[in-house]
Amino acid sequence: MNRSPLKKALLDITHLLKIKELNLPKQAITEFEELYTRYISIGAGSLFSYTSEYPLYMFLNYIIEEKGVLIHGSNNPNIREFEPKNSSLFNGTPIKAVFASSDGVWSIFFAVLNRDGYDGSIRNLCLTVTTKKGKKHYYYFSTNNSNVLNRWVNGTIYIFPKSPFKKGGIGDEWVCEDRIKPLAKLSVTPNDFPFIEKVSIHKDTDSGLRTILKAIVAKK
């Protein structure tokens, strides 16, 4: 296990949004195992409902860490098979691929952010540090759309097997250059996104680097 105490110490003093390592009670683990066994492990690609009282991102991070899956967030609830599309990695490298993430919160953001008619940039950052307790997550989310009524929609999380994917341009970004079907999917709402009240607003005239630097050093 590759730990980075210095990286954690530096990220801890920033003003990035943070989620601590998973420390689940036995009841949560039991519920998560039942959901995984009943709906995901069979690989039928069907829709299921999340019934646990624990936050959805905890379930997603649990199955990512323990079950070898990746996830993808989308506004579209009706994708049966994903096809590679021309895009670029987080670091700007062009690629034709299906994208997935090894971070539950990051994927929920893309599932519930309304992309219909969206005009402008979306700026986000997802970093993970492995510690003695597990994985600690750090985020930044910003849009150029402050329209409260249309900013968020219900979305869908798609769950993939990890084996067909390879690392992308940042730690929690993964890509598959072949067609792929999801193991399962579940509906999500804006309330499932834990930072719904902490998404920033930026101007497209600001550079992406300036936006991220402001997020790191400035209080919300």
Protein Blocks (a to p, Z undefined) as FASTA:
>chain_A
ZZdfklmmmmmmmcbdcdddddddfklmmmmmmmmmmmmmnonopacddfbfbdfklmmm
mmmmmnopacdddfblkbfbdcddddddfkopacddddddfbfklmmmmmmmcfehpacd
ddddddddddfklpadddddddfbfbfklmpccdddddddfklpccdfbfklccdfbdcd
dfbdcdddfklpmklmmcccddfkbcfklmmmmmmmpcZZ
